[in-house]
């Protein structure tokens, strides 16, 4: 890992608080619910408000009076500029409150390994972290890492991002010599469900540029992501007693299984990487008369996504023809778009981020997000929003871990970025 510059903006006191903040946040269960989010409930779980209220109290204790929790569970805060910097553009930072529902986020028991020796880490009887299989873990030898106990996820996605933003804020407020323009903070619910920006308080937001802290390994920064669509495929068959089924029965469960088997095997999430897109069957449920499939489509290009949507419809038509008398319907919903086109129209947003990472002692590396963030949605709404690393790894899994020094680098990057924006003039 690259060395941090000797001149850092983050104070030693703030550095010490970063770890304790993170540990206190991961202790709060904030698992979101995809099912509830699909029904329009926001936040999808009330437990996300537990962390929201903790953060609001901390913001107010720092002296930030312009802070609130909206009716949909967003934590919003505004930090006024230091005198003489009212001309600087307002810049925002965003992270999300919730954790994914694929793995339990309740009763998280983090383990801190100081000066990790580079060996295999045993989390539980059948779960280990092996640096031979995890190159980012191998690179963390000699650093302090935080792991799970193998029974839950850690919650670094995205409580590492929250801790880093809060630490940067604390540094600004307790270090008057760091001059800054106006700053906005947004902690959102339900990012993991894909609905994190559904009720974002746009009318309240002043910033024309935002940054999410929701990435992984430093010094990676992300300015492009998948185009993302969801397909809901409904197979309608014909029920009949299995003993006298011939020739009338049409089994919708068999139809759904057939549809999934027709998807290109070499274009699945587990067989692709880099800039390759995929078809991802996320859920299948039903019974003989009706079965449904939730299918995610991902592609970096608009033309590639159009081709995937056409493929899904062709497969649906073929399935209907195969099962005479059945019906197959496809409902396509846009989730988010690749943010690169919009960010290319606002080069300063990325240029200052690149410089901030360098000022923090790192050489930035661009990687595509094989997924999306709240920043993807904000960018689509007209607020360009690149994504910054957090020092978290193996998200959504029992092998999730984070690196303390990398989290410090992320907080330092935020501070450097704030200082760079203070030198700009509002357009």
Secondary structure, DSSP 8 states (H G I E B T S, - for coil): -----SS-SS-HHHHHHHHHHHHHHHTS--B--HHHHHTT-SSSSTHHHHHHHHHHHHHHHTT--SEEE-TTS-EEEEE---TT-TTS--EEEEEES-B-SSS--SS---EEETT--SS-EEEETTEEE-TTT-HHHHTTTTS-EEE--SSS---HHHHHHHHHHHHHHHHHHH-TTS----EEEEEES-TTTT-TTTT--GGG---SEEEEE---STTEEE--B-EEEEEEEEEE-B---GGG-TTT-B-HHHHHHHHHHHS-GGGSGGG--TT--EEEEEEEEE-SSEEEEEEEEEESSHHHHHHHHHHHHHHHHHHHHHSTT-EEEEEEEEEE--SHHHHHT-HHHHHHHHHHHHHTT---EE--BSS--HHHHHHHTT-EEEEE--SEESTTSTT-EEEHHHHHHHHHHHHHHHHHHHTS---
